[in-house]
């Protein structure tokens, strides 16, 4: 497909070609690798290719050995290969390697946005994701293009000590056997960590409302954005159309169609129970292992228990991948189901397609997942889905029609699996319904039509935008500087008092003062 010649599938309703109001759409994304966010940017850019519309993608990194075909230059140039502009890869990326991940990403996003504003004065719309911080650069320039921000999930809820916004209880925090030195180091680092994270969170909430229009990937994400950012909730209450849901686009041409699923499949010829996820702890795969162990116990007298296949993305260079796979194997051994469980890390595309087509059921275990593409892949391939009843799957899986939504407990998942194992015909009917549901709801034609409307809305809102007064920005930056200086002085004072022994290593100055005051005046009748 050439940029100026959309295929017939670009036609919505069979009559009108989807056109984009903006003449030049620019996407700003950190790293065009291979992932869900990158796939989104690619599909948004492809949907923006229409007669009379130019597309440009600014990124800090795009490895030709690790990117989607649409942006590859060789052996055959992808439809977006000529659109990619790389900035800051030689000096900015190495420079920020020794900084915090979020701070490094913020600097690179701001640099990319500054390059866009300087190099592309003809741009009509800037689309950015990952972090909203650079939006103030656009808002402070009177002649800047319209801005549209696509929020995958609030960065405030994606810290290392949380899983999708839920705090992780680490083993370190649950034990008190750490050494005095480690405790002292932790107490010294904590104020800086709180300052670092608090500043970035404040910037995120401060800059997010500066977008002319906000898209989110699910109703769940929309609720989370409003929950953690009161300013957005207030703005959305004043204008309910300001933030809208745009489900990630699904190119059904790349999905695996149903094949070889017989409605009369005998009960002793069930397909496997399949999990397709990256080997990461947030994917909650242990839930399925525990549920399967319960299923084996329930069906212990039945020889038709389907095998369990745990497959997905795996990188030997990723420490978490290696550790979590070992943990899952150990759990399967402890539960006594290791012989019935097949672990398939780094499955090929062919094996993945085979698993999706032949599965009795695909189980999706992440809790509070932002959206989740695996349930859509499974349903389109004709397999029912059992998923945790939270996050994005609540909007994609139709309970008791295309699968089951379960509580985040082994017993609930086991009950759903038992129903499908005992009734393969029900599994087949659910798979058929899922295929129709995905085709009608999540195809590219529907997405392109919605995207065109949202681009128009962002462009119209730009005409009503008021430039950000520089005094506000200067005041905020000055306030941030004063707060950081005050916290630095407080930390130096705390470090000095602990070093000379005025307060215990595990205490804080304020806490120690309160303790001394309380001891001195606790018996005072007043």
N, C-alpha and C positions, 0 to 999 in steps of 0.2 A: 504494500500500500504506500503510495506516495503521499507526502504531507498535504498536497493540494487536491488529492483525489480520494475522498472517503469511499469505502466499499459500500455495497448495498446494505450491509447490516448496520450502517450508520443511520439508516432511515428509521425514523420513529413513526409508528402508526402506518408505515408503508407508503407515506406520501411526501412528507417533508424532511429534508436533510437538516440535521441538527447543526445550527450555526452558533458561533460565539460572538457576543457583542464586542468584546475587546479585540483590537487589531494586533496587539502584541502582549502575550501572556508570558511572564517570567516566573520560573519556579526557583526557590532557594532551598537547597537541601544539603545537609552536612556531607554525607558519604553515600554515593550511589553504588552500594554493594548489593548483596542479595538478602532481602528480608521483607517483612510485611510493609514497613514504612516506605521502603524503596519501590516495592511493587505498586503501592498506592500512587506515588509520585509519577511513576511511568504511566500508569493508566490514566491519571488526571491529564498528563501531557498529551497522551494519545487522543483523549476525548476532546482536547482543545484544538487539535489539528483539524481545521475546517477551511473552506475557501476564504481567502482574505485574512487569515489569522496566522501570525508568526509565533512560534514557541521557542523559548530559550531556557536552558536549565543551568543555573550556577551551582557549583559544588566545590568542596575543598578536596575531594578525592574520588577517583573513579578508576579502579583497576580493571583493565581489559580481560584479566584472567578470573575476575570475581565480580561479574555484573550481569544484568539481564541482557538478553539478546537485542532488545530494542535500542540499547545504547552502545552496542559493540561496533567497532569499526572494521574488524576483519574476522573471518574471511569474507563475510558479506555484511556490508554496512547496514545496521538497523535503521528503522525509520526515524529514530531520534538521535542517531550518532552525531549528526552535524549540528544538533541543538545544544550539545553539552559544552559548557565553558568552565574550566578549572582555574580556581584562583587560590593562592596561598598555600599550595601543597608543598612547595619547596622550603619555605621558611617559617610559615605560620604553624603548620601541623607539628614539625619537630620542636618548635619553641614551646608549644602548649602541652607537650607530652608529659612534662614533669609537673603539670598543674592538676588540680582536681578535674574530674571528667566533666561535671556540669559547667564549671567556670571556663574550661577549655572550649566546650561546645558553644558557650555564650560568646566568647571572643571571636570564634570562627564565623558564627552566624552574623554577628555584627559587621565583620569585615566583608563578608560576601554581600550583605545588603548595601554596604557603602559602595562597593564596586558596581552594583547594579544601578544605584542612583547616579553615580558618576559616569558610567559608560553607556547607559541606555536611556537617554532622555525621552525616547519615543515610547517607552513602555506604558501600557495602559493599566496593567494589573500585575501585582506581585503576590504570588501564592507561596506561603512559607508554612513549615510545620516544625515539629520537635520542640522549639523554644520561641516564645513570642517577644523576647527582649528587644530584638532589632526593630520592632514596630514603632518605637519612639523616634527612630531616625526618620522614618517616613512621615510620622505625624507632625514632626517639627519643621518639615519642609513644605512650604505652601504649594509648590507645583508638583509634589510627589504623586506617583500613581495610586490607584485604588489598591487596597490591601485586603487579602482574604487569608485567614489563618485556619489551618486544618489541625484540630487537636485530637491526637491519638489517645492521650490520657494526660492528666496534669503531671508535670514533671515533679511537683511537690510530693506526689504520692509514689514516685519511682526511685526512692532512695534505696541504698543497699541494705538498710535495716528494716525494710518493709517488703511485703509481697502484695502488689496491687493495692497499696494503701493500708494494709494490715501489718502492724508491728511484728517483727520476728523476735521471739524469746530465745536468745542465744544461750548456749551452755555456759559462756563466760559470765553472763549476768546472773545466772542461777547458782553460781558457786561463790564461796567467799574465801577460797584458798589461794587467791592470787597474791603474789608477793607485794611487799610494800613498795618496791621500786616500780613495778607495773602499775600499781594503783596510783602512785604519784604521777607517772607519765600520763595515765589516762585522765587524771584530774586536770593536768596542765593542758592537754590537748582539747578537752571537752569544750571550754569556752570558745576556742577558735572554730571548732566544728559547728557549734551553735551559731556563731556569728556568720560563718561561711554559708551555712544552709539557710539561716534566717534571712540574710541579705538577698540570696538568689530567689527565695520564695516570695519575698516582698517585691522584687523586681518583676517576677512572673505575674503577680496579681496587678501590679501597677501598670504594666504594659499591655496585658491581654485585652482590656477594653478599648485600646487604641486601634484595633483592627476595624475596618469598615464592615466586615462580616465574618462570622465564625462558623465553621463546620465541625461537627463531631462525628465519630464513627458509630455511635450507638446511643440509644436513650439512656443506657446505664452510664456511659461516659458523660453525657449531658448532665445527669443528676449529680455525678461526682464533682464536675466543674462548678456547678452552682453551690454545692455543699462546702467546698473548700475555699471558694472565692466569692465572698458576699457581694462584692462590687458587681460581679457578673450576674449574680442572681437578681440584684436590684435593677440592673440595666435590662435584663431579659424580661423582668416583670413589667417594666415600662414599655418595652417593645418586644412582644413574644416572637417576632420573626427575626430577631437579631442573631440568635444562635439556633441552627437547625441541624438535623441529622442527615448525613450523607453516608450511607453504608459503603464500605470499600467495594470498588467495582470488581465484578467477577467475569472474566473472559471465559465463557462456557466452551469456547472452541478448544481451550487448553485443558478442560476438565475431562475426567474419565467417564464415558457414558455407561449405562447399565449393560451388562452382558452375562449371559449364561446363568441367570437366576430363574430357576424353575419354580412355579407356584405349587408344584406337587412334590417338592423336595422332601424325601423321607426324613423322619426325625433322627435316624442314625447316620445321616449324611450332612449334618450341619457344617456350615463354614466356621472359621475361627472367630473368636472374640478378639477384636483388634484395637490397639491403642496406637495412635500416630501423634507423637509429640517430640519436641526437642527434649534431650535428657537434662532437664533443669528442675530444681526442687519446686519451683513455683507451679510446675505442671501437675503436681499432686498425684503422680502415678501410683504411689503407694496405696492410695484409696482403692484402685482397681485390683491390686494384688490381694488386699484384704477381703474385698468383695468376692473375688474369684475363689479364695480359700473357703469362704462360707458357702458358695455355690457347690463346690466339690463335696462339701460335707452334706449338703442337702440332697445331692444326686449321687451319693456314694454307692448306691445299689444299681445305678444306671450307667451302662457302659458307653452311652452316647454323649458324654460330656465333651463339648468342643474344646480344642486347645486354645491357649491364650498366647497372643503374639504382641510383644511390646516392641514397637518399631519407631524410628524417628531420626531426627538430625543429631549427629554426634561428631565432635571434633576432638581429636586426641590432644590438641594443644590447649583445649579448654579444661581447666582444672575441675570446674564444677561438673562438666559432662562426665569426666573419668570417675570422679568420686561418687556421683549420683548413680551411675550405672552399677558400680560395685555395691552401693547400698541397696539397690533394688534386687540384685542377685542374692545378696545376703538375706534380705527380707523374704524372698521367694523360698529360699532354703529353709528358713526358720518356720515358715507357714506350711512346709511340706508340699509345695506345688512346683518345685523347680523342674521336675521331670515333665510337667505338663505346660511349662512356660517357655516360649522361644523368644529370646532377645535378639532383635535385628537392628543394631545401630547402623546409621548411614545406609539406608536402603536405596537401591537404584530406582530410577523413575519407573522402570518396567515392573519391579517387584511392588512398588507402592501402588501402581495401577491394579495389579493383580490382587493385592490385599483389599483395596477399596471395593473391587467388584465381587470378590468371593466371600467377604466377611458376613457372618450372620448378623453382627452388630458392631458398630464402631463406638467405643466408649471415650468420651471427652471429659477429662477429670479436672482441669484447672478451675479454681474458685475465683470469682470476681474477674473473669477474663474480659478484656475491653470489648472485643468483638468475637474473634475466633473463626478462622477460615476452614478448619478441618471439618466441622459439622456440615458446612455447605458442600465440600468436596465429597463427603461420604453420602449425603442425601442425593446429590446429582448422580453418583455412581450406582444408586439404587439400594443403598444400605441404610437401615434405620440407625438412629443415634440415641445413645443414652448419655446424658450430660448433667453436670451439676446445675442445680436450679439457681443460678446467679449470673450476673453480668450479661454479656452479649448473647450467649445461647438461649436466653429467655426470649429473645427477639427473632431468633432464626429457627429454633426447633419448636414445632407445634406438638404440645404434649398429647400423648395417646393417639396422635395422627401420623406424625413422621418419626416418632420416637418417644422417649420418656425423659422428663426432667425430674431429677432426684435430689433428695437432701444430701448434704456432704457427709454421708455416713456409709460404711460398708454394707450395713443391713439394707438400706434403701436401694443402693446400686444392685445388690444381690437379688433383691425382689424383682427389679426390672429385667435383669439378665435371665432369671428363672422363667419369667413369663415368655420371653422370646425363645429360649431353648426348648421349652415344652410346646411351643406353637410356632414352628418355622413359617407356616402360611401367614400368620400375623406379621412376622418380620418381613416377609416378601411384600405384603400389601402396604406396610409402612414405608418400605423402600421405594415402591412405585409412587406413593403420595409425596414422598420427599423429593423425588426427581421432578415432578410437576411443580411443586412449590418453589424450588430453587429456580427452575426455568422461567417461571412467570414473575418472580419477585426480584431476583438478584442478577438478571442478565445485563449486558452492556447497554442495550438500547434504552432501558429504563434509567440507568445511571447517567447516560449522556444527556438525556432530556432534563433530568434534575440538575446536573452540573451546569448546563447552559443557563438555566433559570437563575441559579445561585450567582453565576458570574455577572449576569445582568443586574441582580440585586446589589452586589458589591459595587459595581460601576455607578449605579444610581445613588447609592449612599455616599460615595466619594464626593459628589457634587454638594452634599449637605455638610461635609466635614469642616470643622473649624480647626485651623492650625493650632498646634500645642504651643502655648506661650512659653518662651524660653525661660522666663522667670520661674515658672513652676519646676522645670527641669533643673535649673541651677539650684533652686532651693532644696530640691530632693537630693541632688548629688552632694551639696554642702552638708545637709543633715546626715547623710550616710557617712561622709568623711569624719564628722564630729563623733558619731556613734562608734565608728571603728577605732578612732583615737582613744576614746574613753575606755573602751573594752581592752585595748592594748595596755593602757596604763594600769587598769585593774588587774590584768593578768600579771604584769611585772611586779606589782605590789604583792599579789598573792604568792608568786614564786619566791620573792625575797623573804616574806614572813615564814614560809615553809622551810626555806633553806637554813635560816638562822634558828629555827625551832620554836618560834613564837606560837605557831598553831600546828596541830597534828597534820601529817601528810595527806590524810583522807578528808580533811575538813576544808571548808571555805571560810574566807574572812568574815563574810556576813553571818554565816551560820555560827562561827565561833564567837562573835560578838554577842549574838542573841543568847547563846548558851551561858556566857559569863554574866550577862545582865540578869538572866533568869536565876542563876545560882545566887547572885548577890541580893536580889530583891524579892526572891520567892517567898520569904517569910515576913516580908513587910505587910503590915495590916492594911495598908492602902493599896 
